[in-house]
Amino acid sequence: MAMKDYSDEFKADAVALYGSTPGATYKSIAADLGVNRATLREWVLRARERRGVSAAVAKPTAQPRETVPSADPDERVRQLEAPVAELEASERKLATERDILRRAAKYLAEETNW
């Protein structure tokens, strides 16, 4: 099988998508982008190396939601803000995916102009 050559911009976008998606796995993001899981993992590890972050540092995962309403107003506000933060993270993921797809479509359109 021939090795694919991905642009640095695509790699950076893929790493950003992985980093901005709470609870994402290499497998899920790689499948979304159509790349090999090990390839995406390597890109993420290299990006962490460049930033000086240890490879052993785990990606933060989403915290489980508390279902019992609190009588404390501050706690209630925090409980209401949690779903908003999840939706904002989802929106960032979708925006990143959209941008990647737009760039891919532009690249492919240029490739097919004979």
Disulfide bonds with the S-S distance in Angstrom:
none
